[in-house]
Amino acid sequence: MRPFEPHPLLRNAHAMTIVAAFVRRRYRGLPPPERREFEVAPGVRLLGMAHWQADRRERPVLVLVHGLEGSSDSGNMLGLAEKAFRAGFNVVRLNQRNCGASESLTPTLYNSGLSGDYRAVLAELVQQDGLPEIFFAGYSMGGNLVMKMAGEVGADAPPEFRALAVVCPALDLSACSDALSESRNFIYQRHFVRNLKARTLRKSRLFPGTIRVDGLARVRTVREFDDAIIAPQFGFRDAEDYYQRSSALRVIDRVRIPALILTAKDDPVVPYRTLDVPAIHENPNVTIEAPAHGGHCGFISRWKGPERFWAEARLVEFLRGQSRLLPGNSVAGVSGRE
């Protein structure tokens, strides 16, 4: 693939981020999904949308994990799923706890440290489905979760777990929370806080007495939400304790499978300095690519066709190259018209 070059109208990081999140697209190459529930803990299930190839047990599967307040129906999830399916992968678009209309499947909220959920999904796909190759990809918060999972399994990863790729991963949660509080990022902060508060109130009504909502009305930032809601529910001392214990940077040196980090140096939400660190550069299994532009999970390129949504095509290229079942790493023919 060609190196990323931004669309000429989207060289501004905020314009890139916002347009990529809201642009309307069609996904003609993605067949209707099969609903799939994964039990990841007692009384806790994750909802997945699975697109199976006709010979599913002979194909690799790519599991996708969305970012904060996203879902399996987020545009980048659907776009990546389409490209991966066209390339020959089975695809599972996974919802984090409570997301994608799955609030009834768990009594808890979700958070950035629940990597055990994805270890459980990995184990089920190996043991129950018998799939020969398993790949994970994640966006932003989802990128932290799948990278943390890979670091935690380390050298004990099952041989079926072949590789992972992440886009703009929030691997240093404290720094990302601070970035959201910058005045230039008020639109993202307001969006996340509004949605998190609404979700928490819905959850408290659905499972009375299980979700603490004291102080929710006073919450104005993501850090304040994590202090007031997430930390007490999951046994953290406060938001900072939650961030430090849940950030994948703590374990990224233990990743033992090929891993691609795709980020942008102008990302307004995930500061590039948080990824330009020895723990990443000194791990030979981890590759980082950081174009100057791209915004947060944007990467809309100047080219039409498969590389218009460049990050999706690059992830498929990388992951396809790690598969023994899908030789080659060309994106030609991977996607239809965008």
Number of C-alpha atoms within 10 A of each C-alpha: 12 8 10 22 18 24 18 10 11 22 19 15 20 22 16 24 22 17 13 21 15 10 8 8 12 13 17 11 17 17 13 10 14 12 12 15 18 18 17 18 12 7 10 17 23 24 25 25 21 22 23 20 18 9 8 18 15 15 21 25 27 26 26 29 28 26 25 17 18 20 25 24 16 16 20 23 23 20 22 25 28 24 26 27 23 19 20 18 30 25 29 26 27 27 25 29 25 24 23 19 12 17 21 15 17 19 19 21 21 16 19 26 23 18 21 17 21 23 18 15 18 21 17 16 18 18 10 8 11 14 19 20 24 24 23 26 28 25 26 24 26 30 28 31 32 31 29 29 24 29 23 21 16 17 13 10 19 14 12 17 21 21 25 27 27 29 27 30 30 29 27 21 27 18 16 22 22 15 18 22 18 12 9 12 14 14 12 17 21 16 11 19 19 15 12 19 19 12 16 19 14 14 23 17 11 14 14 11 10 14 21 17 15 9 12 17 9 10 17 16 19 22 24 18 20 21 21 20 24 23 19 16 15 15 10 16 11 17 23 17 14 23 23 15 15 23 22 28 23 16 18 24 20 18 24 20 20 18 27 22 22 22 29 23 21 20 22 21 26 28 21 16 10 16 22 13 11 9 15 19 14 11 15 13 17 20 15 16 13 18 17 16 24 34 29 28 27 29 30 28 24 16 15 13 15 19 24 20 23 24 24 26 22 24 23 26 21 20 25 24 16 21 20 13 15 15 10 14 17 16 21 14 12 20 23 15 14 14
